[in-house]
Amino acid sequence: MSSGRARAQPHAKPGKRGGADAGAPAKRAAAARPAAPAKRASKDRAASAKRVATERAAASEKRAAAEKRAAAEKRAAAEKRAAPAKRASKDRAASAKRVATERAAASEKRAAADRTAASAKRASKDRAKAPAKRAAAARPAAPAKRASKDRAKAPAKRVATERPATPRIRGAKTRADEKARAAPPKRRARSGVREAASEADDADLAPPRPPELDWDDTPSDSAEEARARRWVARGEELFQQLVDHGASLHEYRADLKEGRFVWIAPGGRVSAEARARLLCSWSRATSVLVMAWADPLVSGAGIERIDGMPAEQDSVDEGGAWQIAMAAADACGAAYLYRVSSPLAWYFLALDDLTFSPKRASFHPGAPVGLVLRAIGEVREAIGSRAEPADVIRDRISALSDSLFHQARYAYRDTDWVARLERTGGCLMHLAKRIPRASYSAIAAGQRIDEWLERELAVELINALALIEDEWSLFG
């Protein structure tokens, strides 16, 4: 067979052609032979390097994971070791905060107790000074005032004395007046023997003098003034005993059902105790004073009937209430007189058997059911009788609401009665706001302003008060 290359070289020598033909199979055999060992070695080295790099990367990742796990375990161990100290630090901080809060609360409590004690002290002083002030107010005109009047009348007296006596017809009243003015004026005092001699001469020569008249017919030392001074002295004596025993700044509590009057220290311990009896009560809104035996609600805790003393008196002012209470205290032989004030009324108590070593060191106030029912009943009766204007009814309900809030914060704090007293006080405050006031806002809102309660509003108030009474009657 001939190829194209052979055709392109037709004149090749036989031998050369044969050699060319003979070398072609060898070249093809060499081309068909597999890759040389060097090439295989190079591939092996590349594969080995890649394998080594992969193993190293895996080992590096493994070491990084191990280091990360070790760091996490180390942190966990450190946090575990530090946890008690951290908890202790938190406990110390919480304890310090709790102590600071307790100290602040104790400080506020002491400050409140100090304020209450100071207020009680001022009230006690005012009560002690009230009779003396009233006595001073009721005392007749001062001598200076009388002396000023005498000086104003002196020229007229001197003229009447120096006028010559001429007989003339005078009326009986005129003769009596001139006889009263016949006394000569007093001379200025002198010193030594001349003064005594002059006074003796004047006594011998002067006509008889008429008695000097005191135109103020009020007794200078009445029985009421003497009684007021006596009870003021007893009040000072009581206060001094409380000061001597460190109880002058303590709060007081009264339980008329048990007849017990106590002073309570800030810690809750009873520091002083006395036996208490109700003398009378005076309403600040109506100026009515009722003796203890005439009040069915507290008659068992009051004094016995006093002969000659009315059971109830109207139109009594503050001074009159004190005078009646002092007279009742004298009649029943009380050792001390104490006034307990509330927003609605004053209660005058007779105290006996004062002791600073009480048998019971604690005090638990009685139930306020009776007082609440009595106050609500009085308001309901006042509305039903239509004898008081709307402003007075509103002030009555507002005062009762304030009284219940005061009792919840003061006498009955830390007891189960606080919530009931505050709830009733809130209801009464809402009822008081139902009664409109004479103001521009009420007129603009279309409310009818009248001096007396309307029938519909009065019925609503009575029904609401009756519901409150029914609720409190369950605890009686």
C-alpha positions as CSV (number, residue, x, y, z in Angstrom):
1,M,0.0,0.0,0.0
2,S,1.1,3.5,-0.7
3,S,0.4,6.6,1.4
4,G,0.2,10.2,0.4
5,R,3.6,10.9,1.9
6,A,5.1,8.1,-0.2
7,R,3.5,9.6,-3.2
8,A,4.9,13.0,-2.4
9,Q,8.4,11.5,-2.4
10,P,8.4,9.1,-5.3
11,H,12.1,9.1,-5.7
12,A,13.2,7.9,-2.2
13,K,15.8,5.4,-2.0
14,P,14.7,1.9,-1.2
15,G,16.8,1.6,1.8
16,K,15.8,4.8,3.3
17,R,12.2,4.1,2.6
18,G,12.5,0.8,4.3
19,G,14.2,2.4,7.3
20,A,11.4,4.9,7.6
21,D,8.9,2.2,7.4
22,A,10.7,0.2,9.9
23,G,10.9,3.1,12.5
24,A,7.1,4.0,12.5
25,P,6.0,1.1,14.5
26,A,8.5,1.8,17.3
27,K,7.3,5.4,17.6
28,R,3.7,4.2,17.8
29,A,4.7,1.7,20.4
30,A,6.4,4.4,22.4
31,A,3.3,6.7,22.2
32,A,1.1,3.9,23.3
33,R,3.3,3.0,26.2
34,P,2.0,4.1,29.7
35,A,3.2,7.3,31.6
36,A,6.7,7.2,32.8
37,P,7.6,6.4,36.4
38,A,8.7,10.1,37.0
39,K,5.2,11.3,36.1
40,R,3.7,8.7,38.3
41,A,6.0,9.8,41.1
42,S,5.0,13.4,40.6
43,K,1.3,12.5,40.9
44,D,2.0,10.4,43.9
45,R,3.8,13.3,45.5
46,A,1.0,15.7,44.8
47,A,-1.6,13.3,46.2
48,S,0.5,12.7,49.3
49,A,0.9,16.5,49.8
50,K,-2.8,17.0,49.4
51,R,-3.5,14.2,51.9
52,V,-1.0,15.6,54.3
53,A,-2.5,19.1,54.0
54,T,-6.0,17.6,54.6
55,E,-4.8,15.7,57.7
56,R,-3.0,18.8,59.0
57,A,-6.2,20.9,58.5
58,A,-8.3,18.2,60.2
59,A,-5.7,18.1,63.1
60,S,-5.7,21.9,63.3
61,E,-9.5,21.9,63.5
62,K,-9.4,19.2,66.1
63,R,-6.9,21.1,68.2
64,A,-9.0,24.3,67.8
65,A,-12.1,22.4,69.0
66,A,-10.2,20.9,71.9
67,E,-8.9,24.3,72.9
68,K,-12.3,25.8,72.6
69,R,-13.8,23.0,74.7
70,A,-11.0,23.4,77.3
71,A,-11.6,27.2,77.4
72,A,-15.3,26.6,77.9
73,E,-14.6,24.1,80.7
74,K,-12.1,26.5,82.2
75,R,-14.7,29.3,82.2
76,A,-17.4,27.1,83.6
77,A,-15.0,26.0,86.4
78,A,-14.1,29.6,87.1
79,E,-17.8,30.6,87.2
80,K,-18.5,27.7,89.4
81,R,-15.7,28.7,91.8
82,A,-16.9,32.4,91.7
83,A,-20.6,31.6,92.1
84,P,-20.5,31.3,95.9
85,A,-18.7,34.7,96.2
86,K,-21.1,36.2,93.7
87,R,-24.1,34.9,95.6
88,A,-22.6,36.1,98.8
89,S,-22.0,39.5,97.3
90,K,-25.6,39.6,96.1
91,D,-26.9,38.5,99.5
92,R,-24.8,41.1,101.2
93,A,-26.1,43.8,98.8
94,A,-29.7,42.6,99.4
95,S,-29.2,42.5,103.1
96,A,-27.7,46.0,103.1
97,K,-30.7,47.2,101.0
98,R,-33.1,45.5,103.3
99,V,-31.4,47.0,106.4
100,A,-31.4,50.5,104.8
101,T,-35.1,50.1,104.0
102,E,-35.9,49.0,107.5
103,R,-33.9,51.8,108.9
104,A,-35.7,54.3,106.7
105,A,-39.1,52.8,107.7
106,A,-38.1,52.9,111.3
107,S,-36.9,56.5,110.9
108,E,-40.2,57.5,109.3
109,K,-42.1,55.7,112.0
110,R,-40.2,57.5,114.7
111,A,-40.7,60.8,112.9
112,A,-44.4,60.1,112.7
113,A,-44.5,59.1,116.3
114,D,-42.7,62.2,117.3
115,R,-45.0,64.3,115.2
116,T,-48.0,62.6,116.8
117,A,-46.6,63.0,120.2
118,A,-45.8,66.6,119.6
119,S,-49.3,67.2,118.4
120,A,-50.7,65.3,121.4
121,K,-48.5,67.4,123.7
122,R,-49.6,70.6,122.1
123,A,-53.2,69.5,122.3
124,S,-52.7,68.6,126.0
125,K,-51.2,72.0,126.7
126,D,-54.1,73.6,124.8
127,R,-56.6,71.6,126.8
128,A,-54.8,72.5,130.0
129,K,-54.7,76.2,129.1
130,A,-58.2,76.4,127.6
131,P,-60.1,76.8,131.0
132,A,-57.6,79.5,132.1
133,K,-57.9,81.3,128.8
134,R,-61.7,81.2,129.0
135,A,-61.5,82.4,132.6
136,A,-59.2,85.2,131.5
137,A,-61.6,86.1,128.7
138,A,-64.5,86.0,131.1
139,R,-62.7,88.0,133.8
140,P,-63.9,91.5,134.4
141,A,-62.2,94.6,132.9
142,A,-58.6,95.0,134.0
143,P,-57.7,97.4,136.8
144,A,-55.9,99.6,134.3
145,K,-59.2,100.1,132.4
146,R,-61.0,101.0,135.6
147,A,-58.2,103.4,136.6
148,S,-58.5,105.1,133.2
149,K,-62.3,105.5,133.8
150,D,-61.6,106.9,137.3
151,R,-59.0,109.4,135.9
152,A,-61.6,110.5,133.3
153,K,-64.2,111.1,136.1
154,A,-61.7,112.8,138.5
155,P,-62.2,116.4,137.2
156,A,-66.0,116.1,137.5
157,K,-65.5,114.7,141.1
158,R,-63.2,117.6,142.0
159,V,-65.7,120.2,140.6
160,A,-68.5,118.6,142.6
161,T,-66.4,118.7,145.8
162,E,-65.3,122.3,145.4
163,R,-68.8,123.7,144.5
164,P,-70.3,125.6,147.5
165,A,-73.2,124.1,149.2
166,T,-76.2,126.3,148.4
167,P,-79.6,125.2,149.5
168,R,-81.9,124.4,146.6
169,I,-84.6,122.0,145.7
170,R,-83.2,118.8,144.3
171,G,-84.7,115.5,143.4
172,A,-84.1,112.3,145.3
173,K,-81.9,110.9,142.5
174,T,-79.9,114.1,142.3
175,R,-79.3,114.1,146.1
176,A,-78.2,110.5,146.0
177,D,-75.7,111.2,143.2
178,E,-74.3,114.2,145.0
179,K,-74.0,112.2,148.2
180,A,-72.0,109.6,146.3
181,R,-69.7,112.3,144.9
182,A,-69.2,114.0,148.2
183,A,-65.9,112.1,149.0
184,P,-62.9,114.3,148.7
185,P,-60.1,113.4,146.4
186,K,-57.2,111.3,147.8
187,R,-54.0,113.2,148.5
188,R,-50.6,112.2,147.3
189,A,-48.7,110.1,149.8
190,R,-45.9,111.8,151.7
191,S,-42.9,110.3,153.4
192,G,-41.9,110.2,157.1
193,V,-43.7,111.7,160.0
194,R,-45.4,114.4,158.0
195,E,-47.2,111.7,156.0
196,A,-48.6,110.0,159.1
197,A,-49.6,113.4,160.6
198,S,-51.3,114.5,157.5
199,E,-53.2,111.2,157.2
200,A,-54.3,111.6,160.9
201,D,-55.4,115.2,160.3
202,D,-57.3,114.1,157.2
203,A,-59.0,111.4,159.1
204,D,-60.1,113.8,161.9
205,L,-61.3,116.6,159.7
206,A,-62.7,114.8,156.7
207,P,-66.4,113.8,156.7
208,P,-67.4,110.1,156.6
209,R,-66.6,108.6,153.2
210,P,-69.1,106.6,151.4
211,P,-68.0,103.0,150.5
212,E,-66.1,102.8,147.2
213,L,-68.2,101.0,144.7
214,D,-67.0,98.4,142.2
215,W,-69.3,98.8,139.2
216,D,-68.3,95.4,137.8
217,D,-70.7,92.9,139.4
218,T,-68.8,89.8,138.1
219,P,-67.2,88.0,141.0
220,S,-63.4,88.2,140.8
221,D,-62.9,84.6,142.0
222,S,-66.0,82.6,141.0
223,A,-66.5,78.9,141.6
224,E,-66.0,78.2,137.9
225,E,-62.6,79.9,137.8
226,A,-61.5,78.1,140.9
227,R,-62.6,74.7,139.4
228,A,-60.9,75.5,136.1
229,R,-57.6,76.3,137.9
230,R,-57.8,73.1,139.9
231,W,-58.3,70.9,136.9
232,V,-55.6,72.7,135.0
233,A,-53.2,71.9,137.9
234,R,-54.3,68.2,137.8
235,G,-53.7,68.1,134.1
236,E,-50.1,69.5,134.6
237,E,-49.6,66.9,137.3
238,L,-50.6,64.1,134.9
239,F,-48.4,65.4,132.2
240,Q,-45.4,65.7,134.6
241,Q,-45.9,62.0,135.7
242,L,-45.9,61.0,132.0
243,V,-42.7,63.0,131.5
244,D,-41.0,61.4,134.5
245,H,-41.7,57.9,133.2
246,G,-40.9,58.7,129.6
247,A,-44.4,58.3,128.3
248,S,-45.3,61.9,127.4
249,L,-44.7,61.5,123.7
250,H,-46.5,58.1,123.4
251,E,-49.7,57.6,121.6
252,Y,-52.9,57.0,123.6
253,R,-55.7,54.6,123.0
254,A,-59.1,54.2,124.7
255,D,-61.3,51.2,125.0
256,L,-64.5,52.2,126.7
257,K,-66.0,48.8,126.6
258,E,-63.3,47.5,128.9
259,G,-62.9,50.9,130.6
260,R,-59.2,51.0,129.7
261,F,-57.1,54.0,128.7
262,V,-53.4,53.3,127.8
263,W,-50.3,55.0,126.4
264,I,-48.4,52.9,123.9
265,A,-44.7,53.1,123.1
266,P,-43.5,53.2,119.5
267,G,-42.7,49.4,119.8
268,G,-46.3,48.6,120.6
269,R,-45.7,48.0,124.4
270,V,-48.2,49.6,126.9
271,S,-46.2,52.1,128.9
272,A,-49.0,53.5,131.1
273,E,-52.6,52.6,131.9
274,A,-55.6,54.1,133.7
275,R,-59.2,53.2,134.3
276,A,-61.5,55.3,132.1
277,R,-65.1,56.3,132.4
278,L,-67.0,58.4,130.0
279,L,-68.3,61.7,131.4
280,C,-70.0,63.3,128.4
281,S,-69.7,63.8,124.6
282,W,-70.0,67.1,122.8
283,S,-70.9,67.3,119.1
284,R,-68.9,69.9,117.2
285,A,-71.5,70.1,114.4
286,T,-74.7,70.5,116.4
287,S,-73.3,72.0,119.7
288,V,-75.2,69.4,121.6
289,L,-73.7,67.9,124.8
290,V,-75.0,64.5,126.0
291,M,-74.1,63.0,129.3
292,A,-72.8,59.4,129.5
293,W,-75.9,57.9,131.2
294,A,-78.2,59.4,128.5
295,D,-76.3,57.8,125.6
296,P,-77.5,54.2,125.2
297,L,-74.5,53.2,123.1
298,V,-71.9,54.0,125.8
299,S,-74.0,54.1,128.9
300,G,-72.4,50.9,130.3
301,A,-68.9,52.6,130.1
302,G,-70.0,55.9,131.6
303,I,-70.6,57.5,135.0
304,E,-73.8,57.1,137.0
305,R,-76.5,59.8,136.8
306,I,-75.7,63.0,138.6
307,D,-78.5,64.7,140.4
308,G,-79.3,68.2,139.2
309,M,-77.4,67.9,136.0
310,P,-79.4,67.8,132.7
311,A,-78.9,64.7,130.6
312,E,-78.7,66.7,127.4
313,Q,-78.0,70.4,126.6
314,D,-78.3,72.3,123.4
315,S,-76.3,75.3,122.1
316,V,-73.2,74.5,124.2
317,D,-69.9,76.1,123.1
318,E,-66.4,74.8,123.7
319,G,-66.0,76.6,127.0
320,G,-69.4,75.4,128.2
321,A,-68.5,71.8,127.3
322,W,-65.3,72.1,129.4
323,Q,-67.2,73.5,132.4
324,I,-69.8,70.8,132.3
325,A,-67.1,68.1,132.0
326,M,-65.2,69.5,134.9
327,A,-68.3,69.7,137.1
328,A,-69.1,66.1,136.2
329,A,-65.5,65.1,137.1
330,D,-65.9,66.8,140.4
331,A,-69.2,65.1,141.1
332,C,-67.8,61.6,140.4
333,G,-64.5,62.1,142.2
334,A,-62.2,61.6,139.1
335,A,-58.5,61.9,139.5
336,Y,-57.8,63.4,136.1
337,L,-59.9,64.7,133.2
338,Y,-58.9,63.8,129.6
339,R,-60.4,64.9,126.3
340,V,-60.4,62.6,123.3
341,S,-61.0,64.4,120.1
342,S,-62.4,63.1,116.8
343,P,-63.6,64.8,113.7
344,L,-67.2,64.5,114.8
345,A,-67.2,65.0,118.6
346,W,-65.2,65.4,121.7
347,Y,-65.3,62.8,124.4
348,F,-64.5,63.8,128.0
349,L,-63.1,60.9,130.1
350,A,-62.5,60.5,133.8
351,L,-59.2,58.8,134.5
352,D,-58.4,56.9,137.8
353,D,-55.8,54.4,139.1
354,L,-53.0,55.6,136.9
355,T,-50.1,53.1,136.8
356,F,-46.9,52.7,134.9
357,S,-46.7,49.0,135.5
358,P,-49.7,47.7,133.6
359,K,-50.8,44.1,134.0
360,R,-51.2,43.7,130.2
361,A,-48.4,44.9,128.1
362,S,-50.4,44.8,124.9
363,F,-53.5,46.5,123.6
364,H,-56.0,45.4,121.0
365,P,-58.8,47.9,120.2
366,G,-62.4,46.8,120.3
367,A,-64.7,46.6,117.3
368,P,-65.7,49.9,115.9
369,V,-69.1,48.6,114.9
370,G,-71.1,50.5,117.5
371,L,-69.5,53.9,116.8
372,V,-69.9,53.5,113.1
373,L,-73.6,52.5,113.3
374,R,-74.3,55.4,115.7
375,A,-72.7,58.0,113.5
376,I,-74.4,56.7,110.4
377,G,-77.7,56.6,112.2
378,E,-77.4,60.2,113.3
379,V,-76.7,61.3,109.7
380,R,-79.6,59.3,108.4
381,E,-82.0,60.8,111.0
382,A,-80.8,64.3,110.2
383,I,-81.5,63.8,106.5
384,G,-84.9,62.2,107.2
385,S,-86.1,65.0,109.6
386,R,-85.2,67.7,107.0
387,A,-84.2,69.9,109.9
388,E,-80.8,70.8,108.6
389,P,-79.7,72.6,105.4
390,A,-77.9,70.9,102.6
391,D,-74.5,72.4,103.6
392,V,-74.8,71.0,107.1
393,I,-75.7,67.6,105.8
394,R,-72.7,67.6,103.4
395,D,-70.4,68.7,106.2
396,R,-71.8,65.9,108.5
397,I,-71.1,63.2,105.9
398,S,-67.7,64.6,105.0
399,A,-66.7,64.8,108.7
400,L,-67.8,61.2,109.2
401,S,-65.8,60.1,106.2
402,D,-62.7,61.8,107.5
403,S,-63.3,60.2,110.9
404,L,-63.4,56.7,109.5
405,F,-60.2,57.3,107.5
406,H,-58.5,58.7,110.6
407,Q,-59.5,55.6,112.7
408,A,-58.2,53.3,110.0
409,R,-54.8,55.0,110.0
410,Y,-54.6,55.6,113.7
411,A,-56.5,53.5,116.2
412,Y,-57.2,50.4,114.0
413,R,-54.0,50.3,111.9
414,D,-52.6,46.8,111.4
415,T,-56.0,45.2,112.2
416,D,-58.7,43.6,110.0
417,W,-60.9,46.7,110.3
418,V,-58.7,48.9,108.1
419,A,-60.2,47.8,104.8
420,R,-63.8,48.0,106.0
421,L,-63.3,51.5,107.5
422,E,-61.6,52.8,104.4
423,R,-64.3,51.3,102.1
424,T,-67.1,52.9,104.2
425,G,-65.2,56.2,104.3
426,G,-64.9,56.2,100.5
427,C,-68.6,55.5,100.1
428,L,-69.5,58.4,102.4
429,M,-67.1,60.7,100.6
430,H,-68.9,59.8,97.3
431,L,-72.3,60.5,99.0
432,A,-71.1,63.9,100.2
433,K,-70.0,64.9,96.7
434,R,-73.6,64.1,95.5
435,I,-74.8,67.2,97.4
436,P,-74.1,70.1,95.1
437,R,-72.3,73.3,96.2
438,A,-73.2,76.8,95.2
439,S,-70.5,77.4,92.6
440,Y,-70.2,78.4,89.0
441,S,-69.2,74.9,87.8
442,A,-72.4,73.5,89.4
443,I,-74.6,76.1,87.8
444,A,-72.9,75.5,84.4
445,A,-73.4,71.7,84.8
446,G,-77.1,72.4,85.2
447,Q,-77.3,71.3,88.9
448,R,-80.1,72.7,91.0
449,I,-78.7,74.6,94.0
450,D,-81.0,74.9,96.9
451,E,-80.7,75.6,100.6
452,W,-82.4,72.3,101.4
453,L,-82.1,68.9,100.0
454,E,-84.4,67.8,97.3
455,R,-86.7,64.9,98.1
456,E,-85.3,62.6,95.4
457,L,-81.7,63.2,96.6
458,A,-82.7,62.9,100.2
459,V,-84.3,59.5,99.5
460,E,-81.2,58.3,97.6
461,L,-78.9,59.3,100.5
462,I,-81.1,57.6,103.1
463,N,-81.3,54.4,101.1
464,A,-77.5,54.4,100.6
465,L,-76.9,55.0,104.3
466,A,-79.3,52.2,105.2
467,L,-77.3,49.8,103.0
468,I,-74.1,50.7,104.8
469,E,-75.9,50.2,108.2
470,D,-77.0,46.7,107.1
471,E,-73.5,45.8,106.1
472,W,-72.0,46.9,109.4
473,S,-74.8,45.3,111.4
474,L,-73.5,41.9,110.3
475,F,-70.4,42.4,112.4
476,G,-72.3,43.6,115.5
